[in-house]
């Protein structure tokens, strides 16, 4: 694939105000995401795999193929690179509301209702111990939607799940504005979710 580069944000750093503040977005994108990107490139160089034919999601899907000495680094930096890339894309200014179409129907089937889904996602993500992510994901083996959490930067791809919508609850994602109030951050975040992107992701993978 060649060297990975920090993907530009699809909006300005202040676009998600007041829910996610500009300073947090600048640091999160230019420092944290940049560090995952650099760490991924350094790890690939170390194992002579910068020209690996698969995009990072393919590598994360089967870490057993990665040399053992680099597996944790690929999991961490590769997951961090990809999780953040997808995270930025799944938010927008004036987001929020509800999904429509087939995704809305499937959420009703597997979670009961959109409100039930939101509750499960919110509570499950708030209660992650330490750093991690909450996810709405697609389980291709069982052709169904699922909620899951992952620790640190582990990607849903590594758990054989296709990420549709993820929420970063590392303290770096909210501490400047919300301090220790993770619940306030998670509840606010629903106002910036870009449901049309999540619907597109779902329609690409669900037959
Ligand atoms: Mn982060």
Boltz pocket constraint, residues with backbone or C-beta under 6 A from the ligand:
constraints:
  - pocket:
      binder: B
      contacts: [[A, 28], [A, 32], [A, 84], [A, 168], [A, 170], [A, 172], [A, 173]]
      max_distance: 6.0
